[in-house]
Amino acid sequence: MKLHLGCGKRYIPDFVHIDVQPYDHIDYVASIDNLSSIEDGTVDLIYNCHVLEHFKRTDVSRVLKEWRRVLKPGG
């Protein structure tokens, strides 16, 4: 599985799209700092662009740990 986190209006084929905005192509309307709907170690690739700046500096470590949780080893 490949995730596109905080994708907004941008659609990338073959990715699972997660965003807080309910655009037509969004697979999960959710905040990208809580991926509780995704099991540990099941994601091959995470793509995001210009999203970390939307989190407080003190939250970035927690967000990155959550993304790492869902990645497969070597993902």
Summary of the structure (lengths in Angstrom):
residues: 75
radius of gyration: 11.7
end to end distance: 10.3
largest distance: 32.9
contacts: 179
relative contact order: 0.24
helix: 23%
strand: 20%
